[in-house]
Amino acid sequence: MKSPVVVVAITLTAAILVAASLLIIVGTRKGAGTSTLNAPTLQQQVKHTHMV
């Protein structure tokens, strides 16, 4: 039986590979003339909360 560290490492590696491949697939499905690198960033208001 494999040690828990090996199982966690394999699981994390698989999850990272799946996430990276999904990002690549979604990025390449854009139109031929559009680029995601120069897209303007969405500006959202951030409310700062102070914990007392």
N, C-alpha and C positions, 0 to 999 in steps of 0.2 A: 504494500500500500504506500502511495506517495505521501510525503509530508505535507502538511497544510500550506507551508510556504511555497512549495512547488505548484500546488493546485491554484493558489491565489495568483502567482506569477503568470501561469498559463492563462487563467481567466482574464486577467487584466490585459495581457498581450492580445488576446483574441478580441476583447472589447475595443481596444485602441485601433486595431486593424479594421474592424467593422465600421467604427465611427469615421476613420480616415477615408475608407472607400466610399461611404455614403456622402461625405463632404465632396469628394472628387466627382462622384456621379452627379450630384445636385449642381455643382459648379459648372460642369460641362454641358448641362441641359439648357443653359441659357441660350439666347439667340446668338447667331453667328457674329453679329456686330456689337454685342454688349460685353462689357468687361466688368467683373465684380471687383477688380482691384481699385478702380477709380470711382466707385460709387460713393456718393456722399453719405456720411454717417448720420444715423438718426439721432437727433438731439432730444434727450428726455430730461425732464426736470428731476433732480434728485433732492429729496427732502432729507435733511440730516436730523436724526433724532439723537438726543443726548440721554444716555441712561443715568439715572440719579442713584 
